Every structure is written in C-alpha cells, then in structure tokens.
Amino acid sequence: MDAVQAIAEPRRRRILQLIWDRELAAGNIAARFDVSFGAVSQHLKVLKDAGLVLLRKDGTKRYYR
C-alpha cells in the first residue's frame, strides 16, 4: 500500500496527527481510539510499511514517531 492509500483511512490520519511532533507508545496511541488495541496496531503497521512512521522498540514497548 502506498502512502496515499495509507492516509485515506481517517483513523490513520488521526494517528499521524498524534505522533506528528512527538513519540508515543503504541498503548498510548490505542487508548485514544474506540477500537481494540489490535485494530490500532494494524493501522500502525500499515503506516510503517508505507514509510510514514518510524518504530523504535524498547523492551516490550513499541514507540512510534
């Protein structure tokens, strides 16, 4: 999926707004949505695969920017 297709989904655009100028843990991102953590995790994967977010792992935590 390319970047344009990735940001076509409203929740993905909201995720990008949340992490635009700061790094957040996946759990903190998911807490701001009314869907499951798994659903938000899939959105984050799409954004990462499209090259729109960076992932940093620290132990069991995943941080996105």
ABEGO torsion letter per residue (X at the ends): XBAAAAAABAAAAAAAAAAAABBBBAAAAAAABABBAAAAAAAAAAAAAAGABBBBBBEABBBBX
